Amino acid sequence: MDALKIAVIGLDTSHSIAFPKLMNDPTCAPDLQVAGLRVVSCLRFETPFQDAKGLDARQQQLEAWGVKVTTCLDEALADCDAIMMEINDPAYHLDYFQRLAALGKPIFLDKPLAGTLADGRAIIAEMKRCGTRVWSASSLPFAPGIQAAIDAVGGAVSVGHCFGALGTAPAGDSLIWYGVHSFEMLQRLMGSGAQSVRAVDLGPAVVTTVAYGDGRYGVIESIRNQWQYGGRAQSSKQSAFFDVDSSRIYHDLLLQIKAFFLGAEPPISMEKTFEGLAMMCAARQSIAGDGAAVPVEKL
């Protein structure tokens, strides 16, 4: 079977290079290559996250791998089977999703879902209106160590603790743009059903606690100026710690994307992804309210 042809929408994120490398680069390590997919086109445009000089460097790399880079959306979509929305700035997600949703092509919408709850709701409403096959996630929930920790405590996690990086966004909310990694790790540990959030900004880190209403809770440390990820799963009888091996997270996520493009159900529902966004928005409200509990809004 010929490789599925992928259009990448957006060039302001390093993911626009990281994912094509695993599909198109003949020098990619064999154990990281993902066969059966090929990026054929990429739409470039400036956002606050990347200027023209940075886009030029990324375009040069993509063109070396045989990718056509263009500023015309129709041209980028002309010969593709599936779409990867790789736009670092979540403020652009709703606009571009509305342009893509009715095309009948499966879409992977890279993290975060949106920059606001209103945009997240509008994306899901458009998905339902058009019957679009789409899912959205970061790479962190698929780190093997997380599932190993869940299995080690028998699958019944009563307390989840996650820590990860908090980068500084050039525009918008950093907790949504980069804190999403740690919040989605907690979702992998605890599942859906978050009820309320408390959060404080301590300076070096934003610390968030999430209550699930049945005695279960989670803790998230979103830490500035560090780039490690890990945590623990705890049941009533035991606990298990995990570290995230970042060397394979794009590969592991791309395998999930490939399966979805070939017809599999998405591994994470858009409803669960929306809950993650609602948790982050509640954390931001709680910080503004001196750490008061804020309900997690429902879709």
PyMOL commands that set and color helices and strands:
alter all, ss='L'
color gray80, all
select helices_A, chain A and resi 15-24+52-64+73-77+90-103+117-130+140-142+144-152+174-177+180-190+249-261+270-288
alter helices_A, ss='H'
color red, helices_A
select strands_A, chain A and resi 4-9+37-43+68-70+82-85+107-110+134-137+159-165+196-201+205-211+217-223+230-234+239-243+294-295
alter strands_A, ss='S'
color yellow, strands_A
deselect
rebuild
show_as cartoon
